[in-house]
Amino acid sequence: MPISRTAARLGDGAVIAASGRDPARFAEVFDRHWPRVFRYCVSRAGAGGEDIAAETFRVALDRRASFDCSREDAGPWLLGIATNLMRHRHRSEARRTHALRRLHQDEQADHVDDALDRIEAEAAGARAAEALGQLPAVYRDALLLHVWAELSYGEVAEAMQVSVGTVRSRIHRARTFLRRALTEEILT
């Protein structure tokens, strides 16, 4: 169904509101935001990022009634959903890995885990990946939304559903921690 010129100019809030009556309209939001959400998810989760990006839009479609339709840009909302999905996946993977290690304390499992750790470390830089891994999730998520997803502090606040002051504090603490961790690594 072709989109009229008027519909093409509607902000995300108006399109999401219209998708309540016609769910197919949500495709406009998908088309506008897929590249950005996809890049963000893949930059954080590697090859699995595409699945997370797709899941982000499924969740957003299911939760569209909760979107504040007075907002013109759904980007921060979508990136917030993606961040929560990545956090959930990371926790699930960590629990699964921990359970597998308890069940299978053999050499083969260690080699597989070591190989995966090496691949991830090479992708993000060994020291940076280790330091990022040591950050509390809320600090890491705020920093990565700001740096990798290129969201403003206000947009990060919207995505994480916290105040801008909280975002500023979290990003400052994350940067301070990373600076210290990377400096100490270089000096030792």
N, C-alpha and C positions, 0 to 999 in steps of 0.2 A: 504494500500500500504506500504510494508516494506521500511524502511529507510536504505540506503546504509551506509557503515562504513564511507565513505567520508562525506556524508551529516550530519551524527551524530556529526562530529567534527567541523562543521561550527559554527562560532560565531553567535550571535543573529542578527547582522547587515546583514550578508550574507543570513540568513534564511528569514529575513523580506524582503530583496530585492527580493529574489526568490518568496516570497508569492505574489508579485505584479503580477507575471505571473501565479502562481498556488496558489490561496488563501488557499488551504488545507495545505500548508507548514507552515502556521501560527500556526498550532496545535503543532509544535515543540516548539515554544516560550511559548505557553500555558503550555505544559507539564513541561518545565524547571522552569517556574516561578509561577505556580499556588500555590504551598504550601506556598511560602513566601508572596505572595500578599494576599492569604486567611488568613494567620495568622495575618498579619498586619491589615487587614480590620476588622476581628472579634475582635481583641484586642481593637480596637478603637470604633467599632460600635455594638458590641455584636452580637446577632443573625442576625441582618440585614446586618452584614458584608459580609455574603456569597453572598447576592444579589449584594452588591457593588463590590465585587471581580469579580463576573461574568460580571457585567456591565463594569468593567475596561477593560477586554479583548475584549468586543464587541466594545468599543470606540477605543481601540488600533488597532483592525483590521480595523475599518473604517478610522483611521488616520495614518495607517502604511506608507503612502507615505510621511508623514512629519517627520518620524524617520530618524535620522542621521545614515545611514547605515555603516559609518566608525566606529561606536561604536560596541564593541564586546558584551557588556552587556546591555540588555534592562531593567534590573531590576529597576534602578532609574527612567527611563521614565514611566514604568508601575506604580510604587509607586507614582509618581507625579500625574498621571491620577487618581489613587485611592484617593489620598488626595483631589484633586479638586472635585471629585464626593462626598466624605464625607462632604466637606465644603458646597457644593450645597444642599445636603440632609439635613444637619443641619440647614441651613438657611430656607429651605422650611418648615421643621418641626417647627421651631421657629415661622415663619409667620403663619402657620396653627394653632399652639397652641394659639398664640396671638389672632387670629381671633375667635377661638372657645371660648376663655375666654370672649371676648367682647360680643359674641352672647349668651353665656350660663353662666351667673353669678350665677350658682346654686351650691349647696354643692357637688353633685355627681361628677361634672367635677373636683372640687378641690381634692376630694379623689383619683380619678384616677391619676391626675397629681402628687399628693403627693406620691402615691405608686410607680409610675415610677421613680420619683426623688430618692426615698429611694433605689430602686433596683440598679440604676446607681451609687449612692453614695457608696453602699456596695461593688460593683464590683471594684471600683477604689480607695476606701478609701474616706470617707466623706470630710476631709479637702483637700486632694489632688485634688479631683474632683472639689471642689468649686474653689480652686486656679487656676486650669487649665482652668476652665470655664471663669475666669476673664481675662485671657491672651488674647491679640489680636490674631486673627486667624493665622497670619503669624508667630508669635513667637511660638505658640502652635504647628503648623504643622511642623516647622523646628525641634523643640525639639522631637516631637513624631516620626518623620521620623528617627532621629538620634538614639533615645533610643529604641523605640519599633520595628522599621523596621531594626535596626542595620546598617544604612547606614553611610558611612563616610561623612565628611563635603563636600567633592567633589561630592559625589553622591547625597547628599541633595541639593546641589547647582544645579546640573543637573535636579533633580526632580522638583525643584521649579523655575527653569529657572532664577536664580539670581547668583551673584558672590559668591565665597567661603567666601570672607570677609563679605558679607551681612549675610551669614549663620552663621558664627562665632559670629557676633554681635547679631543676633536674638536668638541664643541658649544661649549666655551669659546673655542677658537681661531676657530671660525666666527663666533661672536657678536662677538669682538674685531675680526676682520677686517671684518665688515659695519659695525660701529659706526664704525671708522676710515674706511672707504670712503665711507660716507654722510655723515659729518661733513666730510670733505675736500671732497666734492662741494658741500655747502651753503656752505662757506667760500670756495670759489673762484668 
